[in-house]
Amino acid sequence: MLKGATGWHYRPFLPEDRAHERDRPTICRLAPFETGFEVEVLGEGPHTLHIRPKSTQEPWKIIDMAGPTAVINGLEPDTDYELFAARENDAGQRSRLRYVRTGFYPDRVVNYLHPRDDAYAFSGRYLCSPTLVRTPSGALVAGMDVFEGGGPQNLTLLFRSEDDGATWRYLCELFPAYWGALFTHRGALYLLGTSTENGHVLIGASYDEGSTWTKPTLLFAGGCPKSCGWQRQPLPIITHNGKIVTSIDYGSWGSPTKYGAATLFAPEDADLLDPTSWTISDITYYNKDWPGSPEGDGITLLEGSVYEAGDGRLINLLRMQINNASPSYGKACLLELDPSHLERAPKFLKIIDMPTGANSRTHVLRDPAGGKYWGIGNLVTDPEIPCMRSVMALTVSDDGCNWRVAKILLDYSYLSSKDVGFQYASFIFDGEDILYVTRTAFNGAHNFHDANCQTFGRVKNFRDLS
């Protein structure tokens, strides 16, 4: 017998064809390192952990878990392992088989998903859409979804850190939820995203910093991965003149115009779970006749960062997909929003040179203390690979138009750009530092695009780099 859902959260979410797993242990978090991994298990314990090298017939190494988490060390580096958790004294109550690969990973691994692991196959096999927020109590909450090209793509995983990112613990799963951005407003935690790729626009709230969530509110109806609908990624969400403002796109990769850019906004004193509080502006599509446009076809705008210009205007800095044009990288498009009439379509302002215009998203925020603009995105160091994502940089601008590299955060350009990627970073200002989470493909990922982990990093004293 099934009862209707009263919330958005699950620990864990399991589709009905896997209902038989609900009373079994669940491995809810993996985080590998050079000679081992961290593991977290849900379910009534105590548990034993069974480990052996993947695809072998070696005897299982059995480890008693003293609690829900364990650190397994002393393993061979750069090796695939398979594992399951079993309820102590009841070997029949065992978790689904999971996989993990030891070895070096840049920054701190929040969560890991082996490309051969089918634990979330009902949504996808790779980790995507990093988002990060500092809650009112001071904890960090990081989110990521699970995707696969052509797959359902509708599950988001949430994790929490009480020690500024040194350790992470599983919170819950949201279903359906994709491309979600976490933000706080008036003491509540929100996630604004979509139901799936090009899907419906959804929002939900948590009043206990991410442990439990309201039912999601449908704001705008969309489509599905293969049809036109709404796309927004975990884009910056700002407040300006009494309104909550962010960017949103409409379209699909299969449509002639690809994607167009719009503005999503609501009064900041409104009930954000009321659909009537929200408005989407008219849509602006790329025009090849705009001054400074690259030469070529198939160019589109998407994944914009809205920020306030020094004179009070609102600007949306958008990724330009130009890998088949000339030039094939190094550009971004600025659209101007009318703060008094956000419902109007954004207006073309200019096309600019962008160091991190590598056919991937740059996350841009204005520093409220220093007034400068900061971004994290990808650099192209090999002109023959305009979509490379193996170099990630912090950039800075005095005016939001003229950008320079402040610091190379990750540079693995000496490895194959087909296998390594650091992409779609989301970041927050945290006192003198910047904290960021990244969709990371490294050490055995399916490819540079299909990431096997989300990682967390810190830029100390970032203003000294300006």
TORLO-850552 format. One line per 8 residues: number of its first residue (from 1); for each residue y, z, x of C-alpha. Coordinates in Angstrom, 2 decimals. Example, Ala and Ser with C-alpha at 12.3 -4.5 7.8 and 13.67 -1.06 7.14 Angstrom:
# TORLO-850552
1 = -4.50,7.80,12.30; -1.06,7.14,13.67
# end
This chain:
# TORLO-850552
1 = 0.00,0.00,0.00; 3.45,-0.94,1.29; 6.75,0.74,0.41; 10.18,-0.83,0.78; 12.08,-0.25,4.00; 14.80,2.38,3.97; 16.10,1.66,7.49; 16.20,-0.88,10.30
9 = 14.35,1.08,13.00; 10.68,1.29,13.92; 8.68,3.20,16.56; 7.23,0.64,17.13; 7.55,-2.35,14.80; 4.18,-3.96,14.06; 3.65,-6.89,11.68; 1.19,-6.29,8.89
17 = -1.63,-8.21,10.61; -1.49,-5.56,13.34; -1.34,-2.57,10.99; -4.60,-1.28,12.47; -2.67,-0.51,15.70; -0.27,1.93,14.05; -2.44,4.99,14.70; -3.15,3.98,18.27
25 = -1.14,4.77,21.43; 1.59,2.25,22.24; 2.95,1.49,25.71; 6.64,1.18,24.83; 8.25,0.85,28.27; 7.29,-0.46,31.71; 9.51,-0.51,34.80; 7.91,-1.74,38.04
33 = 8.99,-1.08,41.61; 7.68,-1.94,45.09; 4.40,0.02,45.01; 4.05,1.10,41.40; 5.66,1.37,38.00; 7.02,3.75,35.39; 5.26,3.86,32.04; 6.08,5.45,28.68
41 = 3.58,5.92,25.86; 4.15,6.58,22.15; 1.63,8.38,20.01; -0.08,11.72,19.57; -1.20,12.84,23.03; -2.29,13.76,25.55; -3.18,10.35,26.98; -5.04,8.87,29.90
49 = -3.79,5.73,31.61; -6.33,3.11,32.74; -5.22,0.72,35.51; -6.78,-2.03,37.61; -5.71,-5.31,39.26; -5.34,-8.01,36.61; -8.25,-10.37,35.92; -10.76,-8.44,38.02
57 = -13.88,-6.49,37.22; -12.91,-3.56,39.39; -13.51,-0.12,37.91; -10.58,1.29,35.97; -8.50,3.90,37.76; -7.97,6.68,35.22; -4.88,8.90,35.36; -4.20,11.88,33.11
65 = -0.69,11.81,31.65; 0.99,15.21,31.41; 3.54,13.89,28.92; 4.79,10.66,27.37; 6.00,9.27,30.71; 4.41,8.85,34.14; 5.27,7.32,37.50; 2.32,5.48,39.06
73 = 2.63,5.02,42.83; 0.49,3.92,45.74; -0.33,0.45,44.37; -0.33,-2.83,46.26; 3.06,-4.59,46.20; 3.48,-8.04,44.63; 0.32,-7.59,42.59; -0.40,-8.04,38.88
81 = -2.03,-5.06,37.19; -3.48,-4.61,33.72; -3.38,-1.29,31.94; -3.91,0.51,28.66; -3.36,4.03,27.37; -6.09,5.94,25.58; -5.98,9.12,23.58; -7.63,11.82,25.67
89 = -11.20,12.59,24.54; -11.07,9.59,22.19; -11.45,6.42,24.24; -11.71,4.36,21.05; -8.05,5.07,20.30; -6.57,2.86,22.99; -3.41,0.83,23.21; -3.09,-2.91,23.47
97 = -3.70,-4.23,26.99; -0.43,-4.60,28.92; 0.45,-6.25,32.24; 2.89,-5.36,35.01; 3.70,-6.79,38.44; 4.65,-4.51,41.33; 7.17,-5.54,43.97; 10.87,-5.50,44.72
105 = 13.33,-5.94,41.85; 17.13,-6.02,42.28; 19.05,-3.15,40.66; 17.37,-0.63,38.35; 14.74,-1.95,35.91; 15.44,-0.74,32.37; 12.44,-2.50,30.85; 9.88,-5.11,31.93
113 = 7.75,-7.69,30.10; 5.12,-9.68,32.01; 5.13,-13.38,31.00; 1.41,-13.17,30.09; 1.87,-10.04,27.98; 1.43,-10.65,24.24; 2.58,-7.22,23.00; 5.63,-8.79,21.31
121 = 4.27,-12.29,20.73; 5.29,-12.10,17.06; 8.88,-12.39,18.38; 8.51,-13.85,21.88; 7.38,-13.25,25.46; 10.62,-12.89,27.43; 13.54,-10.44,27.50; 17.00,-11.65,26.54
129 = 20.48,-10.67,25.31; 21.40,-7.56,27.34; 23.93,-5.21,25.74; 25.24,-1.82,26.88; 27.34,0.98,25.40; 28.40,4.54,26.26; 27.88,6.78,23.23; 30.25,9.59,22.18
137 = 27.92,12.20,23.74; 28.05,10.39,27.09; 24.60,8.80,26.98; 24.05,5.11,27.74; 22.20,2.89,25.27; 20.94,-0.53,26.37; 19.52,-3.22,24.12; 17.59,-6.42,24.63
145 = 15.72,-8.82,22.36; 12.44,-10.66,22.82; 12.57,-14.45,22.73; 10.58,-17.60,23.36; 11.75,-21.15,22.88; 10.64,-22.24,19.42; 9.38,-18.75,18.62; 10.40,-16.36,15.83
153 = 12.85,-14.42,18.11; 13.66,-11.50,15.85; 12.93,-8.19,17.64; 15.40,-5.97,19.54; 14.36,-3.09,21.83; 16.66,-0.10,22.49; 16.57,2.32,25.44; 18.61,5.41,26.33
161 = 19.72,7.06,29.56; 21.03,10.62,29.82; 21.77,10.41,33.57; 24.11,7.43,33.96; 21.35,4.86,34.26; 19.10,6.58,36.81; 16.28,6.94,34.27; 15.68,5.25,30.92
169 = 13.65,6.19,27.86; 12.55,4.23,24.81; 14.60,4.75,21.64; 13.32,2.41,18.93; 12.96,-1.20,17.81; 15.09,-3.09,15.31; 13.55,-5.82,13.16; 14.87,-8.33,12.34
177 = 17.54,-8.32,15.03; 18.52,-10.90,17.62; 21.56,-11.60,19.83; 22.85,-8.11,19.02; 25.91,-6.45,20.57; 26.14,-2.65,20.61; 29.52,-1.02,20.02; 30.86,2.35,18.90
185 = 33.49,2.87,16.23; 34.74,6.15,14.76; 31.78,8.12,16.08; 29.06,5.73,14.87; 26.96,3.30,16.88; 26.70,-0.26,15.52; 24.70,-3.36,16.34; 26.20,-6.69,15.31
193 = 23.91,-9.68,15.70; 21.77,-12.20,13.87; 18.35,-12.23,12.23; 17.04,-14.87,14.63; 18.37,-17.81,16.66; 20.98,-19.56,14.48; 20.14,-17.06,11.75; 21.97,-14.76,9.36
201 = 24.74,-12.48,10.66; 23.64,-8.83,10.37; 25.16,-5.43,11.11; 23.67,-1.94,11.00; 24.83,1.55,11.95; 23.32,4.62,13.60; 24.77,8.08,13.15; 22.51,9.74,15.74
209 = 23.29,7.46,18.72; 20.48,4.99,18.20; 17.43,6.99,17.13; 17.62,5.99,13.46; 19.51,3.16,11.76; 20.73,2.18,8.32; 19.32,-0.84,6.59; 20.94,-3.99,8.00
217 = 23.76,-5.52,6.00; 23.71,-9.29,5.53; 27.23,-10.49,6.33; 26.82,-14.28,6.37; 23.83,-16.49,5.59; 22.64,-18.77,8.37; 19.66,-20.91,9.26; 16.74,-20.68,11.68
225 = 16.02,-21.69,15.31; 15.59,-25.36,14.43; 18.55,-25.69,12.05; 22.27,-25.01,12.11; 23.28,-21.38,11.79; 25.20,-18.57,13.44; 25.04,-17.79,17.15; 26.92,-15.01,18.93
233 = 24.98,-13.39,21.81; 26.13,-9.83,22.79; 29.73,-10.99,23.08; 32.69,-8.62,23.66; 33.98,-6.85,20.55; 37.59,-5.66,20.75; 40.21,-4.05,18.51; 43.64,-5.64,18.14
241 = 46.45,-4.91,15.68; 44.19,-2.87,13.42; 41.29,-5.36,13.43; 37.88,-5.56,15.05; 37.63,-9.03,16.58; 34.89,-11.04,18.28; 33.75,-14.61,18.80; 30.97,-16.36,16.90
249 = 29.50,-19.89,17.02; 28.00,-22.17,14.42; 25.58,-25.03,14.94; 22.36,-25.80,16.81; 21.32,-27.59,19.99; 19.85,-30.34,17.82; 23.02,-31.17,15.88; 25.38,-33.95,17.04
257 = 28.26,-31.52,17.66; 25.99,-28.79,19.12; 28.06,-25.60,18.53; 31.59,-24.86,17.36; 33.63,-21.68,17.94; 35.04,-19.35,15.30; 36.42,-15.82,14.99; 34.60,-12.96,13.29
265 = 36.79,-10.00,12.27; 37.23,-6.99,9.99; 39.91,-4.31,9.44; 39.09,-1.39,11.73; 39.62,1.13,8.91; 37.21,-0.73,6.58; 33.59,0.07,5.80; 31.87,-2.11,8.39
273 = 28.65,-2.10,6.37; 30.43,-3.72,3.41; 30.08,-7.53,3.64; 33.46,-8.01,1.96; 35.13,-6.34,4.97; 34.24,-9.26,7.25; 35.71,-12.76,7.59; 34.77,-15.77,9.69
281 = 37.55,-18.20,10.53; 37.43,-21.95,10.27; 35.44,-23.55,13.12; 36.77,-25.43,16.15; 34.53,-28.05,17.75; 34.91,-29.54,21.21; 37.14,-32.62,21.45; 36.56,-34.96,24.40
289 = 40.25,-36.00,24.23; 41.48,-32.54,25.21; 43.42,-32.68,28.51; 41.26,-31.76,31.47; 37.98,-32.49,29.69; 35.01,-33.45,31.89; 33.77,-37.00,31.59; 30.51,-37.23,29.71
297 = 28.74,-36.69,26.41; 26.87,-33.77,24.92; 29.53,-31.21,25.86; 29.79,-28.14,23.66; 31.60,-24.79,23.44; 29.81,-21.50,22.89; 29.53,-17.79,23.75; 33.18,-16.83,24.02
305 = 34.88,-13.65,25.19; 37.94,-12.68,23.12; 40.64,-10.72,24.96; 44.28,-9.83,24.55; 46.77,-11.73,26.70; 49.61,-9.79,28.29; 52.09,-11.12,25.73; 50.01,-9.96,22.77
313 = 48.26,-13.24,22.04; 44.49,-13.37,21.59; 42.49,-15.74,23.80; 38.87,-16.82,23.53; 37.36,-17.90,26.87; 34.32,-20.05,26.12; 31.39,-21.32,28.12; 31.33,-25.11,28.42
321 = 27.91,-26.75,28.57; 28.72,-29.63,30.94; 25.70,-29.98,33.23; 25.39,-33.70,32.37; 29.11,-34.44,32.75; 31.53,-34.86,35.64; 32.36,-32.31,36.90; 29.04,-30.69,36.00
329 = 30.09,-27.03,36.44; 33.09,-24.82,37.21; 35.03,-25.16,33.94; 35.79,-22.99,30.92; 37.77,-23.60,27.74; 40.53,-21.36,26.39; 41.21,-21.28,22.66; 44.13,-19.36,21.19
337 = 43.80,-17.18,18.08; 46.69,-16.39,15.74; 46.62,-12.55,15.44; 48.48,-12.77,12.11; 46.11,-15.40,10.72; 42.71,-14.87,12.28; 41.17,-16.84,9.43; 42.62,-20.04,10.89
345 = 40.56,-22.15,13.28; 41.18,-21.28,16.94; 43.56,-23.75,18.63; 42.89,-25.52,21.90; 44.95,-24.02,24.72; 43.60,-25.43,27.98; 40.57,-26.14,30.10; 40.58,-24.05,33.26
353 = 38.76,-23.84,36.56; 36.23,-21.01,36.34; 34.27,-19.81,39.38; 31.47,-18.60,37.11; 31.46,-21.72,34.94; 27.82,-22.41,35.76; 26.74,-23.59,32.30; 26.03,-19.99,31.38
361 = 28.05,-17.22,29.77; 30.73,-15.18,31.53; 31.35,-11.77,29.94; 35.10,-11.03,30.13; 36.96,-7.78,29.43; 40.55,-6.70,30.00; 40.85,-3.45,31.94; 42.95,-1.09,29.78
369 = 43.97,0.92,32.85; 44.83,-1.81,35.36; 45.68,-4.65,32.97; 43.65,-7.22,34.90; 40.84,-9.31,33.48; 37.30,-8.97,34.81; 34.25,-11.13,34.29; 30.61,-11.28,35.33
377 = 28.81,-14.60,35.43; 27.01,-17.10,37.66; 28.23,-19.04,40.69; 26.97,-22.51,41.60; 26.39,-22.58,45.36; 24.41,-25.85,45.28; 26.30,-28.68,43.54; 22.99,-30.43,42.89
385 = 21.94,-27.56,40.59; 24.80,-27.08,38.08; 22.71,-24.69,35.94; 21.58,-22.38,38.75; 21.69,-18.66,37.93; 20.42,-17.07,41.16; 23.91,-15.89,42.20; 25.85,-13.44,40.03
393 = 29.47,-12.54,40.75; 32.26,-10.28,39.57; 35.49,-12.22,39.04; 39.06,-11.07,38.42; 42.24,-12.60,37.00; 45.82,-11.40,36.69; 46.56,-13.52,33.62; 43.19,-14.48,32.09
401 = 43.64,-18.09,33.20; 43.45,-18.14,37.00; 40.24,-16.60,38.29; 38.92,-15.62,41.70; 35.71,-14.07,42.96; 36.07,-10.33,43.61; 32.51,-9.55,44.72; 29.10,-11.20,44.90
409 = 26.85,-8.82,42.98; 23.48,-10.53,43.48; 22.74,-13.48,45.76; 19.20,-14.81,45.88; 20.17,-18.44,46.41; 17.63,-18.60,49.26; 14.87,-18.33,46.66; 13.93,-21.11,44.27
417 = 16.58,-21.54,41.57; 13.75,-22.58,39.27; 12.18,-19.12,39.48; 15.07,-16.65,39.86; 17.94,-15.92,37.49; 20.50,-13.18,36.72; 22.25,-14.13,33.53; 24.18,-13.09,30.46
425 = 25.35,-9.81,31.96; 27.11,-7.38,29.63; 29.29,-4.68,31.13; 31.55,-1.74,30.33; 34.36,0.01,32.20; 33.27,3.52,33.13; 36.07,5.41,34.87; 36.44,3.89,38.34
433 = 33.22,1.89,37.99; 31.77,-1.03,36.10; 28.28,-0.62,34.60; 26.31,-3.74,33.72; 22.95,-4.85,32.34; 21.47,-8.23,33.16; 18.76,-10.53,31.89; 16.78,-10.83,35.11
441 = 14.04,-13.31,36.04; 12.45,-12.21,39.32; 9.12,-11.70,41.06; 6.80,-13.75,38.90; 8.96,-14.60,35.89; 7.91,-17.60,33.84; 10.99,-19.40,35.17; 14.64,-18.65,35.95
449 = 15.58,-18.80,32.27; 12.68,-16.87,30.73; 13.36,-13.39,32.09; 10.72,-10.73,32.70; 13.04,-7.71,32.89; 16.40,-6.23,32.09; 18.14,-4.52,34.99; 21.03,-2.07,35.26
457 = 23.67,-2.03,38.00; 26.92,-0.36,38.98; 30.05,-1.64,40.74; 31.77,1.34,42.31; 35.57,1.52,42.53; 35.90,-1.98,41.09; 39.71,-1.94,41.01; 39.76,-1.78,44.81
465 = 38.24,-5.29,44.76; 41.15,-6.91,42.94
# end
